[in-house]
Amino acid sequence: MSVQEKEIIEKFYECFYTDPDVIKQYLHPDAELTWNSSTGLRLMDFDDISALASEMSDSYDSLRMEVKDILKEENQVVINFTYHVNTIENPDEEIPMAHFMAIWKIKDNKLYKGHQFSQLAD
């Protein structure tokens, strides 16, 4: 199992909201993400994902990722994790935000085509 490909997906989700350069480092310029969330279906490209990262950076004081599993087979990587956040309004209390499962194809050592599923945390 390739540690590098597992690290790509983990570092992307771990750091992308705090550092815009992480988007360029781990996300392919032609990236596409199909995201099934509790609010509905979103089809996103590189620019949409970059905008989301910027929005999250403005919305949360801090974010911690709790990884449950990372699996790799051929050119696909799967990650299952939960985001825990501290809001700007209440920076002293960490709360679980949402649970995620994402499947990405890797191209040129970057995340290329993804399917992501999320559900608000209890």
Secondary structure, DSSP 8 states (H G I E B T S, - for coil): --HHHHHHHHHHHHHTTT-HHHHHHHEEEEEEEEEEETTEEEEEEHHHHHHHHHHHHHHEEEEEEEEEEEEEETTEEEEEEEEEEEESS-TT-EEEEEEEEEEEEEETTEEEEEEEEEEE--
